């Protein structure tokens, strides 16, 4: 009679069995990886605080409340534009049209302000949002490169602006004393309304990015569009929405700037797209997409604004040095991001 007990074909090594507790321990990120992630997300905040601390001791007027009010209100317009740019870059795209759209939004708002505050806000939002939607459709549906599409939109928006203003010869003025002018020039505690509008938008942006399925879809699309498609995510719709939001936010920032200046200035916004991209990347958002935060973008914008203010404080330097310093920061951040990404993968 054959034995019903079958001998094992090979001895089972004790080393081959890993307890669940040990598996969980290996799955946890190491201290080095956590430090790399934290530095990538919040490193710009540490740099900003250090620059502010040193500048407060070097320049007596830097730490004044009036100076803080001026810096924040100037940064508020770029921050709104950079918020939209953050969403686009997280998905792996780019939007070069925001500077021209910003200027176009200001001209449209000043032109429409003669009929009240509601048209002054709705007209630029409608036109600039349409430009953003077209960008998204061409990128998502036609499969065109974001760089080419938004470069074409940059030229088109600037051309439309010049056509509306007779090649810049006509400047539309915002009626003084109107509700729209108060929106740009009013303040709470000395801080302009645009500052609080920007903070509210960033709060909403942070909640959307971290607490909604749409926000998680942005990271998934930026990580890999093909993988996001296999997961069943609406990749095309997500891309269209982020370009639409970028256009809307650039138009809103332009409208607020027109309200503050009481006119639709035609020569502004040139190079603003580069400042927005610099602020986003300095804030820790990866240009390849898939990672980023709106809080980092806010710190990046404030850092650029503080640098500009320091240049003004020195007095002997002109504003062109801001581009030199911003470019230097950008190079350092990109190099640091590559190092931190490599450190995260190796741990």
Backbone torsions as a table, in degrees:
resi	resn	phi	psi	omega
1	UNK	NA	134.2	-179.2
2	UNK	-78.1	145.5	179.8
3	UNK	-73.6	136.4	178.7
4	UNK	-81.0	-10.3	-178.7
5	UNK	-95.6	121.1	-177.9
6	UNK	-99.0	128.0	-179.4
7	UNK	-72.6	145.3	178.4
8	UNK	-63.7	141.3	-177.4
9	UNK	-71.7	-27.4	179.3
10	UNK	-151.3	145.0	179.4
11	UNK	-66.4	141.1	179.5
12	UNK	-89.7	119.8	-178.9
13	UNK	-78.5	140.4	178.4
14	UNK	-65.2	-25.5	-179.0
15	UNK	-73.5	-18.8	-178.4
16	UNK	-76.2	-15.7	-178.8
17	UNK	-100.0	121.0	179.1
18	UNK	-109.8	118.0	-179.8
19	UNK	-58.8	150.0	179.4
20	UNK	-56.0	-36.4	-179.4
21	UNK	-62.1	-38.2	179.6
22	UNK	-70.8	-37.6	176.0
23	UNK	-59.9	-43.1	179.4
24	UNK	-64.0	-36.9	-179.7
25	UNK	-66.1	-39.9	178.9
26	UNK	-70.3	-25.9	-179.9
27	UNK	-76.9	-22.3	-179.7
28	UNK	-70.6	141.6	176.9
29	UNK	-66.2	141.6	179.2
30	UNK	-72.9	167.8	178.8
31	UNK	-61.6	-37.1	179.5
32	UNK	-64.5	-40.9	-179.7
33	UNK	-68.1	-41.8	178.5
34	UNK	-62.2	-40.1	178.8
35	UNK	-64.6	-39.7	178.6
36	UNK	-64.4	-42.0	179.1
37	UNK	-64.8	-43.4	-180.0
38	UNK	-64.5	-42.4	-179.8
39	UNK	-66.2	-36.8	179.2
40	UNK	-67.6	-35.8	-177.5
41	UNK	-82.3	-41.4	-170.4
42	UNK	-120.5	10.6	179.8
43	UNK	-61.4	-36.6	-179.1
44	UNK	-65.1	-32.5	178.0
45	UNK	-64.9	-41.2	177.7
46	UNK	-62.6	-41.3	178.4
47	UNK	-65.1	-42.4	179.7
48	UNK	-60.9	-46.6	-179.6
49	UNK	-63.6	-38.3	179.5
50	UNK	-65.7	-44.1	179.4
51	UNK	-63.4	-43.0	179.8
52	UNK	-64.2	-42.0	-179.1
53	UNK	-63.4	-47.0	-178.9
54	UNK	-65.7	-42.9	-178.0
55	UNK	-64.8	-31.8	179.5
56	UNK	-65.0	-31.2	177.9
57	UNK	-82.6	-33.8	-176.3
58	UNK	-78.1	-42.3	-176.7
59	UNK	-115.3	120.3	-175.6
60	UNK	-64.7	-38.3	-176.0
61	UNK	-81.1	-10.5	-175.9
62	UNK	-65.0	-40.9	-175.6
63	UNK	-83.0	6.7	-179.2
64	UNK	-73.7	154.7	-179.9
65	UNK	-66.3	-37.6	178.7
66	UNK	-62.2	-39.8	178.7
67	UNK	-66.6	-39.4	177.9
68	UNK	-63.0	-38.9	178.1
69	UNK	-63.8	-42.6	-179.7
70	UNK	-66.2	-42.6	-179.3
71	UNK	-63.8	-45.3	-175.6
72	UNK	-68.3	-38.6	-178.7
73	UNK	-70.9	-34.0	176.6
74	UNK	-69.5	-34.9	-179.4
75	UNK	-76.5	-19.7	-173.5
76	UNK	-63.4	-37.9	-177.8
77	UNK	-69.0	-45.6	177.3
78	UNK	-64.7	-35.3	-178.4
79	UNK	-64.6	-38.1	178.6
80	UNK	-65.5	-42.7	177.1
81	UNK	-64.0	-43.1	-177.9
82	UNK	-67.3	-27.2	176.6
83	UNK	-61.9	-47.2	176.3
84	UNK	-63.6	-39.3	178.4
85	UNK	-62.8	-34.6	178.8
86	UNK	-60.5	-46.1	-179.5
87	UNK	-62.9	-40.3	-179.7
88	UNK	-65.6	-46.4	-176.3
89	UNK	-68.4	-33.4	177.1
90	UNK	-60.1	-33.5	178.3
91	UNK	-81.3	1.8	179.8
92	UNK	90.1	11.3	-179.2
93	UNK	-104.6	-169.1	177.6
94	UNK	-154.3	149.3	179.4
95	UNK	-132.5	100.9	-179.7
96	UNK	-86.4	-3.3	-174.4
97	UNK	-89.0	-6.8	-168.2
98	UNK	-64.9	-31.9	179.0
99	UNK	-64.7	-46.6	178.2
100	UNK	-68.7	-37.5	178.2
101	UNK	-65.5	-38.1	175.8
102	UNK	-58.7	-48.7	179.5
103	UNK	-65.4	-41.4	178.8
104	UNK	-62.8	-41.2	178.4
105	UNK	-61.2	-37.6	177.9
106	UNK	-66.3	-42.4	179.2
107	UNK	-65.6	-44.2	179.8
108	UNK	-64.7	-38.8	179.4
109	UNK	-66.0	-43.5	179.1
110	UNK	-64.7	-39.8	179.1
111	UNK	-65.4	-41.8	-176.7
112	UNK	-82.3	-11.3	-176.3
113	UNK	-66.9	-17.4	178.7
114	UNK	-66.8	-16.8	178.0
115	UNK	-103.6	7.4	175.9
116	UNK	118.3	174.1	-175.3
117	UNK	-70.6	-37.7	-177.6
118	UNK	-61.6	-49.8	175.1
119	UNK	-62.4	-34.1	-179.7
120	UNK	-63.6	-25.1	177.5
121	UNK	-95.3	-39.7	-174.4
122	UNK	-72.7	-38.0	-177.7
123	UNK	-62.9	-52.6	178.0
124	UNK	-63.6	-35.4	179.0
125	UNK	-65.0	-40.3	-179.6
126	UNK	-66.0	-48.7	-176.9
127	UNK	-68.6	-47.9	-177.9
128	UNK	-69.1	-35.2	175.1
129	UNK	-64.9	-36.7	177.2
130	UNK	-64.6	-39.6	177.2
131	UNK	-62.5	-43.8	177.9
132	UNK	-63.6	-39.9	179.1
133	UNK	-64.4	-40.1	177.3
134	UNK	-63.2	-42.5	175.5
135	UNK	-56.8	-46.4	-179.2
136	UNK	-64.0	-41.2	179.4
137	UNK	-63.8	-42.5	-179.6
138	UNK	-68.1	-35.9	179.1
139	UNK	-74.0	-47.3	-171.8
140	UNK	-82.7	-41.5	-175.2
141	UNK	-92.0	-41.4	-178.6
142	UNK	-87.6	-10.9	177.7
143	UNK	71.0	24.4	-179.5
144	UNK	-82.5	156.6	-179.0
145	UNK	-69.9	131.8	179.8
146	UNK	-56.9	-35.5	-179.6
147	UNK	-60.4	-46.2	-177.9
148	UNK	-70.0	-44.9	-177.3
149	UNK	-61.2	-49.5	-175.8
150	UNK	-75.6	-25.2	172.7
151	UNK	-65.8	-40.6	176.1
152	UNK	-64.5	-38.4	178.4
153	UNK	-67.4	-35.4	175.5
154	UNK	-56.9	-48.5	-179.4
155	UNK	-67.2	-40.2	-178.5
156	UNK	-66.6	-43.6	-179.9
157	UNK	-65.2	-41.0	178.2
158	UNK	-66.3	-37.9	177.1
159	UNK	-65.3	-41.2	177.9
160	UNK	-63.9	-40.4	177.2
161	UNK	-59.3	-46.1	-179.7
162	UNK	-66.7	-35.2	178.3
163	UNK	-66.5	-37.8	-179.6
164	UNK	-71.3	-24.6	-175.4
165	UNK	-111.4	17.2	-179.4
166	UNK	54.0	56.0	-179.8
167	UNK	60.6	30.7	178.2
168	UNK	88.4	1.4	-178.2
169	UNK	-76.5	-23.5	-178.0
170	UNK	-107.0	129.1	177.1
171	UNK	-117.8	118.6	179.8
172	UNK	-82.6	133.9	-176.5
173	UNK	-106.0	144.5	175.3
174	UNK	-86.3	127.7	180.0
175	UNK	-55.9	126.9	-179.7
176	UNK	-68.2	141.2	-179.0
177	UNK	82.4	-2.3	179.8
178	UNK	-76.0	163.9	179.1
179	UNK	-64.5	-32.9	179.3
180	UNK	-68.4	-40.4	176.7
181	UNK	-63.8	-36.5	178.4
182	UNK	-66.4	-32.3	179.2
183	UNK	-61.8	-36.7	179.7
184	UNK	-88.0	-30.8	-175.0
185	UNK	-102.8	-12.8	-179.6
186	UNK	-72.7	167.6	-176.8
187	UNK	-151.4	161.2	173.0
188	UNK	-127.4	115.5	-176.7
189	UNK	63.9	25.9	-179.6
190	UNK	89.3	-13.2	178.7
191	UNK	-94.4	128.3	-174.0
192	UNK	-63.4	153.3	177.1
193	UNK	-54.1	-38.1	179.1
194	UNK	-57.4	-29.9	178.5
195	UNK	-63.8	-45.9	-178.4
196	UNK	-71.5	-33.7	175.9
197	UNK	-64.1	-43.2	179.0
198	UNK	-63.5	-43.4	179.8
199	UNK	-63.2	-40.4	178.6
200	UNK	-64.0	-41.3	179.0
201	UNK	-64.9	-39.2	178.4
202	UNK	-67.8	-36.6	177.0
203	UNK	-62.7	-44.6	177.9
204	UNK	-65.0	-42.8	179.2
205	UNK	-61.1	-40.0	178.0
206	UNK	-65.0	-41.5	177.7
207	UNK	-64.5	-43.3	179.7
208	UNK	-62.9	-42.3	-175.3
209	UNK	-70.4	-35.9	-173.0
210	UNK	-102.3	-21.6	-170.9
211	UNK	-119.1	6.0	-178.1
212	UNK	-126.1	158.6	177.1
213	UNK	-66.2	-31.3	177.3
214	UNK	-63.5	-42.9	178.2
215	UNK	-62.3	-42.6	178.3
216	UNK	-66.7	-31.7	177.0
217	UNK	-65.7	-33.1	177.8
218	UNK	-60.4	-46.2	179.7
219	UNK	-65.0	-40.2	-179.5
220	UNK	-64.9	-43.2	179.5
221	UNK	-65.3	-40.8	179.1
222	UNK	-68.4	-33.2	178.0
223	UNK	-68.1	-46.2	178.5
224	UNK	-168.0	113.5	179.3
225	UNK	-64.0	-38.3	-179.4
226	UNK	-65.1	-44.6	178.6
227	UNK	-64.4	-39.2	178.6
228	UNK	-63.9	-36.6	177.3
229	UNK	-65.3	-43.2	178.6
230	UNK	-64.5	-27.8	177.5
231	UNK	-77.6	-7.1	179.7
232	UNK	87.5	14.3	179.9
233	UNK	-79.1	146.3	178.6
234	UNK	-77.2	79.3	-173.2
235	UNK	-61.0	-50.4	-177.3
236	UNK	-61.6	-44.7	-179.6
237	UNK	-64.0	-38.2	179.0
238	UNK	-62.7	-44.5	179.9
239	UNK	-65.2	-41.4	178.6
240	UNK	-60.6	-42.8	-177.6
241	UNK	-65.6	-39.0	-177.7
242	UNK	-70.2	-36.2	177.0
243	UNK	-71.2	-34.8	174.7
244	UNK	-62.0	-45.8	178.9
245	UNK	-64.3	-38.1	178.4
246	UNK	-61.8	-43.1	177.7
247	UNK	-65.6	-41.5	179.1
248	UNK	-62.6	-45.1	-177.8
249	UNK	-68.5	-38.0	176.8
250	UNK	-65.0	-40.9	177.5
251	UNK	-65.3	-40.0	177.9
252	UNK	-64.4	-43.5	178.7
253	UNK	-61.3	-40.4	177.6
254	UNK	-64.2	-39.8	178.8
255	UNK	-65.1	-43.4	178.8
256	UNK	-64.5	-37.3	178.6
257	UNK	-66.9	-38.5	176.8
258	UNK	-64.5	-39.3	178.0
259	UNK	-64.0	-36.5	-179.6
260	UNK	-72.7	-39.9	-179.3
261	UNK	-83.8	-10.8	-177.8
262	UNK	62.8	25.9	178.3
263	UNK	-166.4	160.2	176.2
264	UNK	-95.6	89.6	-177.4
265	UNK	-73.9	132.9	-173.7
266	UNK	-91.3	-17.1	-172.0
267	UNK	-98.1	4.7	-179.3
268	UNK	-87.3	168.9	175.0
269	UNK	87.3	-7.5	180.0
270	UNK	-69.8	121.1	-178.1
271	UNK	81.8	0.9	-178.2
272	UNK	-65.3	-31.9	178.9
273	UNK	-61.9	-34.4	178.8
274	UNK	-71.2	-38.1	176.3
275	UNK	-63.8	-40.4	179.9
276	UNK	-65.6	-43.7	178.6
277	UNK	-63.2	-42.6	179.1
278	UNK	-60.5	-44.6	-179.8
279	UNK	-62.9	-40.8	-179.5
280	UNK	-65.0	-46.4	-177.8
281	UNK	-69.8	-42.0	176.6
282	UNK	-60.3	-31.9	178.7
283	UNK	-75.0	-0.4	174.4
284	UNK	104.2	-2.1	177.4
285	UNK	-77.9	130.8	-177.8
286	UNK	-78.0	134.6	179.4
287	UNK	-65.2	-24.8	179.7
288	UNK	-79.7	-8.3	177.7
289	UNK	90.8	170.8	175.5
290	UNK	90.9	-8.8	-179.0
291	UNK	-153.2	143.1	179.0
292	UNK	159.2	173.1	179.2
293	UNK	-153.7	150.5	178.1
294	UNK	-75.8	-29.0	177.9
295	UNK	-65.5	-40.2	176.8
296	UNK	-61.5	-38.7	177.6
297	UNK	-63.4	-40.9	178.6
298	UNK	-61.2	-44.0	177.8
299	UNK	-65.1	-36.3	178.2
300	UNK	-64.0	-41.9	177.8
301	UNK	-63.1	-45.5	-180.0
302	UNK	-63.7	-36.3	178.2
303	UNK	-64.0	-43.5	177.7
304	UNK	-64.3	-38.9	179.3
305	UNK	-66.5	-39.0	178.6
306	UNK	-66.4	-39.5	178.2
307	UNK	-61.5	-44.1	177.9
308	UNK	-61.7	-40.8	179.8
309	UNK	-65.9	-37.5	178.2
310	UNK	-65.6	-38.2	177.0
311	UNK	-62.6	-40.2	176.6
312	UNK	-66.8	-34.8	179.7
313	UNK	-66.8	-38.2	-179.8
314	UNK	-64.1	-43.0	174.1
315	UNK	88.1	-39.6	-177.6
316	UNK	-83.7	-5.4	179.6
317	UNK	-107.5	143.2	176.3
318	UNK	-91.9	173.6	-172.6
319	UNK	-67.0	-18.1	-179.0
320	UNK	-64.6	-22.3	178.6
321	UNK	-67.9	-21.3	177.2
322	UNK	-62.3	-39.5	179.1
323	UNK	-64.1	-38.3	178.5
324	UNK	-63.4	-47.5	-179.1
325	UNK	-67.3	-41.9	179.6
326	UNK	-63.1	-41.1	177.5
327	UNK	-63.4	-40.1	177.0
328	UNK	-62.8	-44.1	176.6
329	UNK	-60.4	-41.6	-177.3
330	UNK	-63.1	-43.8	179.0
331	UNK	-62.8	-44.9	179.8
332	UNK	-61.2	-41.1	-178.3
333	UNK	-67.5	-42.3	-179.7
334	UNK	-63.4	-42.6	177.1
335	UNK	-63.2	-43.3	179.2
336	UNK	-63.5	-38.3	179.5
337	UNK	-64.0	-40.2	178.3
338	UNK	-63.9	-42.1	179.0
339	UNK	-64.7	-44.3	-178.3
340	UNK	-67.5	-38.5	177.8
341	UNK	-63.3	-41.3	177.7
342	UNK	-65.1	-37.6	178.6
343	UNK	-65.8	-37.4	179.1
344	UNK	-68.4	-38.0	-179.0
345	UNK	-72.1	-28.9	-176.1
346	UNK	-84.1	-4.7	-177.8
347	UNK	-114.5	NA	NA
